[in-house]
């Protein structure tokens, strides 16, 4: 939906320039209000789009403890993982339902359009989507994610000696998987058929090979980060 897209763009502005928080916030409020009015966008999709991004950037910058910053990043990756399909779907497109274009359905078309067009376009249109990695790339290439490796190394002194080798391997796994996810997400946006050609919402997207690789690598990176944090928690006596 268009309003979800607006929120994602707002999040991107907030991500690049903190001074633009007020302007981006206005776009967020506009989109939220539209959702409350009953557009085909769901509030959950809106929260996934903006909430996931903000969890990965703003809180991470304000946390003084590297462990807390890393927890914020891990939470953001968890949210993205659990709502992947919603976060990678751009459903701002549509076409009038073909059966309504038939002469015998002219009166029905006029009635549906006059009654529901303002609030629910799904009555008269087939909603079309394209795959988008705007949110995914914003998260895995954001400042919080790029600081993960450095923050993990800051916490290396708190790692029990018995886990030191495993901890180093997890740092390397995070770095490799995050980079692979970034590359695959970029390739998806420019090469996957589902990102170039619209498909009917709720049906097969037509091909998302690169996007699937991005998902697998994003999940693997998040797993490595969670495991590294578990080792730090062990060293702190938190588990």
C-alpha positions in Angstrom: 0.0 0.0 0.0 1.0 3.6 -0.6 0.9 4.5 3.0 3.2 1.7 4.0 5.6 2.9 1.4 5.4 6.4 2.8 6.3 5.1 6.3 9.3 3.2 4.9 10.5 6.3 3.1 10.0 8.3 6.3 12.0 5.7 8.2 14.8 6.0 5.6 14.9 9.8 6.1 15.0 9.4 9.9 17.8 6.8 9.4 20.0 9.1 7.3 19.3 12.5 9.0 18.2 12.6 12.6 17.4 16.3 12.1 14.5 15.2 9.9 12.7 13.2 12.6 9.9 15.8 12.9 9.1 15.7 9.1 9.3 12.0 9.0 7.1 11.7 12.0 4.4 13.8 10.3 4.4 11.3 7.4 4.1 8.5 9.9 1.1 10.1 11.6 -0.6 10.7 8.2 -0.2 7.0 7.3 -1.4 5.9 10.7 -4.5 8.0 10.3 -5.1 6.6 6.9 -4.9 3.1 8.4 -7.5 4.0 11.0 -9.9 5.1 8.3 -9.9 1.7 6.8 -7.6 1.5 3.9 -6.5 -1.9 2.7 -3.2 -1.4 4.6 -3.2 -3.1 8.0 -1.9 -1.4 11.1 0.3 -4.5 11.7 2.0 -4.0 8.3 2.6 -0.3 9.2 4.1 -1.2 12.6 6.3 -3.9 11.0 7.6 -1.4 8.4 8.4 1.5 10.7 8.8 -0.3 14.1 11.4 -2.8 12.8 13.5 -0.1 11.3 13.4 2.2 14.3 14.2 -0.6 16.7 17.4 -1.1 14.7 18.5 2.5 14.6 17.3 5.0 17.3 17.5 2.8 20.4 20.8 1.5 19.4 22.3 4.9 19.2 21.1 5.9 22.6 22.2 2.8 24.5 25.4 3.3 26.4 26.1 -0.4 27.0 27.2 -2.3 23.8 25.3 -5.3 25.1 22.1 -3.3 25.1 22.8 -2.0 21.6 23.3 -5.5 20.3 20.1 -6.6 22.0 18.2 -3.9 20.1 19.7 -5.0 16.8 18.8 -8.7 17.6 15.2 -7.7 18.5 14.9 -5.8 15.2 16.2 -8.8 13.2 13.8 -11.1 15.1 10.9 -8.8 14.1 12.0 -8.7 10.5 12.3 -12.5 10.4 8.8 -13.0 11.8 7.2 -10.6 9.4 9.4 -11.1 6.4 6.6 -11.5 3.8 4.9 -8.3 4.9 8.2 -6.4 5.2 9.2 -7.3 1.6 5.8 -6.7 -0.1 5.0 -3.4 -1.8 1.3 -3.5 -2.6 0.7 0.0 -4.0 -0.5 -1.3 -7.3 -3.8 -2.5 -8.7 -6.1 -3.0 -11.6 -9.9 -3.0 -12.0 -11.4 -6.4 -11.6 -12.0 -7.8 -15.1 -15.5 -9.1 -14.4 -16.6 -5.6 -13.5 -15.7 -4.3 -16.9 -18.2 -6.5 -18.6 -21.3 -4.7 -19.9 -23.7 -6.7 -17.7 -21.8 -5.6 -14.6 -21.8 -1.9 -15.3 -24.3 -1.0 -12.6 -22.4 -3.1 -10.1 -19.2 -1.4 -11.0 -20.7 2.0 -10.4 -22.3 1.0 -7.1 -19.1 -0.6 -5.8 -17.0 2.4 -6.9 -19.3 4.9 -5.4 -19.6 3.0 -2.1 -16.2 1.6 -1.4 -13.7 3.4 -3.6 -12.6 5.9 -1.0 -12.0 3.4 1.8 -11.5 -0.1 0.3 -10.3 -0.4 -3.2 -10.3 -4.2 -3.0 -14.0 -4.2 -3.8 -13.3 -3.0 -7.3 -9.7 -3.7 -7.9 -7.3 -6.6 -7.7 -4.4 -5.5 -5.5 -1.0 -6.1 -7.1 2.3 -6.3 -5.3 6.0 -6.3 -6.1 8.7 -7.5 -3.9 10.8 -4.8 -2.3 14.0 -4.9 -0.2 13.9 -1.3 0.9 13.3 -2.2 4.5 15.6 -5.2 4.5 18.5 -3.2 3.1 17.8 -0.3 5.5 18.1 -2.6 8.4 21.1 -4.8 7.5 23.0 -1.8 6.2 22.0 0.6 8.9 24.4 2.2 11.3 23.4 -0.1 14.2 24.0 -3.3 12.2 27.3 -2.0 10.9 28.4 -1.4 14.5 27.6 -5.0 15.6 31.1 -6.4 14.9 32.8 -3.6 16.7 30.4 -3.9 19.7 31.0 -7.6 19.9 34.7 -7.1 20.0 34.3 -4.6 22.8 32.5 -7.3 24.8 35.2 -10.0 24.1 36.8 -9.4 27.5 33.7 -10.5 29.2 33.6 -13.9 27.3 34.6 -17.0 29.3 37.9 -18.4 28.2 36.2 -21.7 27.3 34.0 -19.9 24.8 36.5 -17.4 23.3 37.1 -19.4 20.1 33.4 -19.9 19.5 32.8 -16.2 20.1 35.3 -15.2 17.5 33.7 -17.6 15.0 30.3 -16.1 15.6 31.6 -12.6 15.0 33.0 -13.8 11.7 29.7 -15.6 10.9 27.7 -12.5 11.6 30.0 -10.3 9.3 29.9 -12.8 6.5 26.2 -13.5 6.6 25.2 -9.8 6.9 27.4 -9.0 3.9 25.8 -11.9 1.9 22.3 -10.8 2.9 23.1 -7.2 1.8 24.4 -8.4 -1.6 21.4 -10.7 -2.2 18.9 -8.1 -1.2 20.4 -5.6 -3.7 20.4 -8.3 -6.4 16.7 -9.1 -5.6 15.6 -5.5 -6.0 17.3 -5.3 -9.5 17.0 -8.9 -10.7 14.1 -10.9 -9.2 11.1 -11.2 -11.4 8.8 -10.5 -8.4 10.5 -7.1 -7.9 10.2 -6.1 -11.5 6.7 -7.5 -12.4 3.6 -7.1 -10.3 1.7 -10.2 -9.0 -1.7 -10.6 -7.5 -1.7 -10.1 -3.7 -1.9 -13.5 -1.9 -0.7 -15.5 -4.9 2.7 -16.7 -6.1 5.1 -13.8 -6.7 6.6 -15.3 -9.9 10.2 -15.7 -8.7 12.3 -14.4 -5.8 15.5 -16.4 -5.8 17.8 -13.6 -4.6 15.2 -12.6 -2.0 15.2 -16.1 -0.6 19.0 -16.0 -0.3 18.7 -12.6 1.4 16.2 -14.2 3.9 18.4 -17.2 4.6 21.5 -15.1 5.2 19.6 -12.6 7.3 18.3 -15.4 9.5 21.8 -16.9 9.8 23.3 -13.5 10.7 20.6 -13.0 13.4 21.2 -16.5 14.7 25.0 -15.8 15.0 24.3 -12.6 16.9 21.9 -14.3 19.3 24.4 -17.0 20.0 27.2 -14.4 20.6 24.9 -12.5 23.0 24.1 -15.7 24.9 27.9 -16.2 25.4 28.2 -12.7 26.7 25.2 -13.2 29.0 26.9 -16.3 30.3 30.1 -14.3 31.1 28.0 -11.7 32.9 26.3 -14.4 34.9 22.9 -13.5 33.3 22.1 -17.1 32.2 
